[in-house]
C-alpha cells in the first residue's frame, strides 16, 4: 500500500511517498511561511504526482495556518483520489524521530514553539507512546513538567543535565511512528486561536 505523508505543522514543509514502510521519494524544505504556495508543487514532484492508496497528515499542534493548509490539502486529495485520510501528531513524530536518531528506547519529552511566548509540550514513555495529551505551557513551568533525560524539539531547554535533540517534524520519518498512531484528520491546535470572534452588535 502506498502512503502519501504531508507535514506542514511547523516552519518546515515536507512530503513523502511510502510503499508500506519503505520510503520511495520525499521533499523537505524549511520555509518559515508560505506552506500554501509550496505544498502542492512538492507533492507534484513525487513519483506519479504523489498518488497513493492513503494519506497521512500532521494534524498538530503547531502553526494554525500550516495545520489548516496540510489538512485541507490532504482532504481534497483524498476526495479526488477516493482514498482514506488519517492524521498523526506533530509532537509524536518528533519523539519518534528523536528516538530513532539516538537509538535509545528511553522516554523523551518534546518541546516545540507554540507562539505567544508559550511552548507545546508532550511527554512520551519508553515505548514511544504519549503519557498525556499535548498542551501549551508557559516557559517558567517547563522545569516542572519536562522531567525526562532526553528532550527533543526546536526549543533548547538549556539544561546541562538533559540531552537535547534539535528536530523539526519531517514526513520522511513517518515510518518511525508506532503502528497505532493514526488520528482523525482534524486539526489539533493545542491552544486558543489568535483571532477573536467579532462582537455582535445589538
N, C-alpha and C positions, 0 to 999 in steps of 0.2 A: 504494500500500500504506500502510495506517495503522499507525503505531507508537506504542505507549504506553511512555513512558520513566519509570522510577521511580528516585529518588535519595534514599537515607536514610543514607548512609555517614558523615555528619558531623552537626553540630548543626543543619544546615539539612535541611528535608524538602520535597521538590519532586516534582511530576509534570507531564508534558507529553504532549500528543497531537499527532502529526505526520501529515500526508498527504504521503508522500515526504519531502522535507526542509523542507516548509512547515509552520510552527507554526500549529496550529489553536486551541489553548487550553492554558492552564497554570495551575498553582497552586504557590506558593512561600512557605514560612514558615521563619524561623529560630526554632526552638523549644527547642533545647538537648536536652531529653529528651522522651519521650512519643511517639516515632515510631509505635509500635504503635497508639496511640489516634487519631492524626491521619491516618495514611496512607490508609486506606480512605475516610474522608469526603472527602479531597482528590481521590481518583480518582473518586468518585461525582459530584463537582461538575463533572467534564469532560463534554463532549457524549457522549451515548449511554453514560454511566457509564464512559467511557474505553475502550469496546470497540474492539479493534484487530485487525490481522492478525498482529502480532508484538509482543513485549515486549522492551525493553532495560532492564537493571537494573544499577545501580552495585554492583560486587562488592568494592570496597575497593581499597587498605587504608583503614581508618578505624575508626569505633566498632564494637566487636564486636556490641553489641546492635542498632545501627542497620543494619548489614550483614545480619544474620540476619533482621530484620524485612522488609527490602526484598526479599531473595532468596526468602524463604518466600512472601511475597505474590505475587511475580511467578510463581513456580512454580504456586501454587494457581490463579491466574487463567489461566495458560497451560493448565493441565489442564482447567479448566472450559470455556474457550473453544476448546480443541483447537488451540492455536497454538504456535509455537515461541518459546522464551525464550532470550535471549542476554545476556551480560554486557559491561560495559565498565569500564575502570579509573578509579578516583576521581581519581588524580593526572593521568591522561591528559586527563580532561575539564577540569581546572583549567588545564593547559598550553594546551589548545585555546582556552579562554576568554580567557586572558591574551594569546595571540597575536592573537585576534580583536579584543579591546579596544584593543590597542596599534597594530594594523595592521601589525605587524612580522612578518617571516618569520625572525627570528633565533632562536637557541637559547634555551631557557628552563629554569631549574631550578625544581622545585616542592618546597616545604617545607610540611608540614601537621602539626598537632598529632597526636602518636601515643600520648600517655599515658605515665605513669610517668617523666616528665621527658625522654622521647625524642621525636624527630620522624620522620615518614615523609619520605623523600627520593627523588626520581627526576629524572633529567636527560633532556631532550628536545632533539633536534637541530633544524636549521633547516627540516626538513620536518614537524615535529610528532610524530616517532616516538621512542619510548623508546630510550635508549642502553643501559640496563641495567635489570633488574627493580627495582621499588621496594624499599627496605629501611629498617629502623629505625636511626636514627643518634643518638648522644649529642650534646648541644649543642656540646661542645667540639671535636667532629670536623667540624662543618658547614663550617667555613672550608676544610677540606682536600678536601671533595667538591663543594661548591657553587661552581662556577667561572664560570658564565655571567654575563653583564652584566645579564640580566633574571631576577628571582626572583619567583615567584608563590605564593600560598597564604595561610594565616591566621597565619603567623609572620613578623614583621618582622625581617629579618636585621641591621638597624641598621648597615648599611654605606653610607657616603656615595657609594661608587663603584658602587653597584648600583641599578638601577631595580626598585622593589618594587611589585607589584600585589596588593592585598588582595582575595582571592577565596575564596568557598566554592562548591563544585560546585552547579550549577543545571541541572535537567533541560531547561530551555528552550534551553540551549546545545548540546544533543546533536548537532545537525546540523553543528557545527564540528569534530567528531571526524574523523580520517582514515577513509576508506571501509573500510579493513581493520582496524577497531578491535575487532571482535566477539570476545568471550571466552566460555568456558563459563560457565553461570550458577552458579558455585561460589565461595563466599566466599574472598577473599584478605585475610587478616588483617594480614600484614606483621610480626607479632611473636607471641611465645608468648602463650597465653591467660592471663588473670588468675587464674582458678580452677585449683587444683592437684588432681590426682586423689586421691581418698581412699586412705589407706594400707590395704592388705589385711591383715587380721589372720590370723595362723596358726591 
